[in-house]
Amino acid sequence: MTSSNFEKENMPKPERTKEIFNRKEAHLKIPIEYDVQHSINYFDDIKLNHHAIPEVDLEEIDLTFNFFNKQISAPICISAITGGHPVSKEINKILAKAAEEENIIMSVGSQRIGLEEPSTIDSFNIVREVAPTIPVIGNLGLGQVSSPYFKQEDLNACIDMINADAMAIHLNALHELVQYKGNISYGNFRRNFKKIRGNTKIPLIAKEVGSGINQDVASIIDELGFDGFDVGGAGGTSFAAIESKRNNFDNDKYSRNPADVFREWGIPTPVSIVNVRKASQKLTIATGGLKTGIDIAKSIVLGADIGGFAYKFLKSSWQDRKENTIANTIREIRTLKNELRSSLWLMNLNNLSELKNRREKCVIIGDLYLWLNQK
Ligand SMILES: Cc1cc2nc3c(=O)[nH]c(=O)nc-3n(C[C@H](O)[C@H](O)[C@H](O)COP(=O)(O)O)c2cc1C
């Protein structure tokens, strides 16, 4: 994801590129080497309604989904992970090849570095090279879109880099807040967004990255003219936890590292799905702590359309990179599909629309019940 506002910092370009390279590499390695997952996963508080006599045919269950006019084989999205580094290129190639083979959605990580450093563009456009047909989602940050220097041409360049089917604008306020010299100036966002909205032909998705979306923000996003949401709720990868491991805290000024203190901050993914659905009926991806195909089913029962996974696919592609294969990522995608199909079968459902937003098909217990019933 994006970092400090270099326009403000006046960091010389080679240094700034090096800084971004180091950060990109750290972001890939830290979740593999350390536990940076939120400690509570609220999907455990959703119980799907078991049907003891399934009459539907397991193999006939239809998992296909129409993502902005492209049919995918199952509602699964490889969430934004990386780009802008030689290792990122390898990871993106593995992920995109596997996504193409399995016909699911592929996302790239923040393309900001591609705008600033043209030599890194190949780490993004490799995705389209190996995945010519599937939906590909591009990525830029709240910080870039809010910048007084932001131009429509920047967004167009990102779209062209990967021939994007949709662009995600990532909302990563917590991440910026807890990192050294993060960009926390978003006063221009709504004005700048309205300009690009009018001039952009492809769908634009508002994407949180692990702190979730409340109902007010969901309404703002809907009214601004976004075409969809990625709720990016709390429960999975914690960017505060990642920053805490990067050890860039200035401890002269404060006694505690905010990256440690805000590690668990955020609105759980299932709550974020419900918040979005109260405000909008637009396409919604559920990301943040999904682990299995059952979690995709749980997300859909609450009203989401698609399940997104970052950590899971970072792990599988990291392994693939070591073994010079894409087999681990393919197996992961097939496992998710099989688990989702099995969940529908055990609920005696033929397709995803029989599951979507059917709250009577689940029971919510524990803390999630409290979250959802707070007056
Ligand atoms: C290594 C890593 C890098 C990420 N980079 C980006 C990014 O550039 N842009 C973005 O929108 N989200 C980024 N994310 C956030 C994910 O897309 C996702 O929203 C978040 O990790 C929660 O999903 P998870 O619990 O399955 O990991 C990144 C996640 C990881 C693990």
The ligand as an SDF file (V2000), in Angstrom:
LIG
                    3D

 31 33  0  0  0  0  0  0  0  0999 V2000
    1.2100   -8.2650    1.9810 C   0  0  0  0  0  0  0  0  0  0  0  0
   -0.0740   -7.5240    1.8020 C   0  0  0  0  0  0  0  0  0  0  0  0
   -0.0740   -6.3920    0.9860 C   0  0  0  0  0  0  0  0  0  0  0  0
   -1.2580   -5.6880    0.7640 C   0  0  0  0  0  0  0  0  0  0  0  0
   -1.2600   -4.6160   -0.0730 N   0  0  0  0  0  0  0  0  0  0  0  0
   -2.4400   -4.0140   -0.3890 C   0  0  0  0  0  0  0  0  0  0  0  0
   -2.4950   -2.9770   -1.3640 C   0  0  0  0  0  0  0  0  0  0  0  0
   -1.4810   -2.5780   -1.9630 O   0  0  0  0  0  0  0  0  0  0  0  0
   -3.6860   -2.4170   -1.6330 N   0  0  0  0  0  0  0  0  0  0  0  0
   -4.8340   -2.8220   -0.9980 C   0  0  0  0  0  0  0  0  0  0  0  0
   -5.9140   -2.3220   -1.2960 O   0  0  0  0  0  0  0  0  0  0  0  0
   -4.8050   -3.7810   -0.0490 N   0  0  0  0  0  0  0  0  0  0  0  0
   -3.6550   -4.3920    0.2510 C   0  0  0  0  0  0  0  0  0  0  0  0
   -3.6320   -5.4040    1.1840 N   0  0  0  0  0  0  0  0  0  0  0  0
   -4.8460   -5.7010    1.9420 C   0  0  0  0  0  0  0  0  0  0  0  0
   -5.6050   -6.9210    1.4200 C   0  0  0  0  0  0  0  0  0  0  0  0
   -6.0300   -6.7280    0.0810 O   0  0  0  0  0  0  0  0  0  0  0  0
   -6.8150   -7.2740    2.3170 C   0  0  0  0  0  0  0  0  0  0  0  0
   -7.7660   -6.2310    2.2630 O   0  0  0  0  0  0  0  0  0  0  0  0
   -6.4190   -7.4970    3.7720 C   0  0  0  0  0  0  0  0  0  0  0  0
   -5.1590   -8.1330    3.8650 O   0  0  0  0  0  0  0  0  0  0  0  0
   -7.4250   -8.3630    4.5080 C   0  0  0  0  0  0  0  0  0  0  0  0
   -7.5420   -9.6350    3.9200 O   0  0  0  0  0  0  0  0  0  0  0  0
   -6.8900  -10.9690    4.5650 P   0  0  0  0  0  0  0  0  0  0  0  0
   -7.3540  -11.0290    5.9810 O   0  0  0  0  0  0  0  0  0  0  0  0
   -7.3840  -12.0980    3.7010 O   0  0  0  0  0  0  0  0  0  0  0  0
   -5.3940  -10.8150    4.4810 O   0  0  0  0  0  0  0  0  0  0  0  0
   -2.4590   -6.1230    1.3980 C   0  0  0  0  0  0  0  0  0  0  0  0
   -2.4320   -7.2660    2.2180 C   0  0  0  0  0  0  0  0  0  0  0  0
   -1.2630   -7.9650    2.4220 C   0  0  0  0  0  0  0  0  0  0  0  0
   -1.2850   -9.1920    3.2960 C   0  0  0  0  0  0  0  0  0  0  0  0
  1  2  1  0
  2  3  1  0
  2 30  2  0
  3  4  2  0
  4  5  1  0
  4 28  1  0
  5  6  2  0
  6  7  1  0
  6 13  1  0
  7  8  2  0
  7  9  1  0
  9 10  1  0
 10 11  2  0
 10 12  1  0
 12 13  2  0
 13 14  1  0
 14 15  1  0
 14 28  1  0
 15 16  1  0
 16 17  1  0
 16 18  1  0
 18 19  1  0
 18 20  1  0
 20 21  1  0
 20 22  1  0
 22 23  1  0
 23 24  1  0
 24 25  2  0
 24 26  1  0
 24 27  1  0
 28 29  2  0
 29 30  1  0
 30 31  1  0
M  END
$$$$
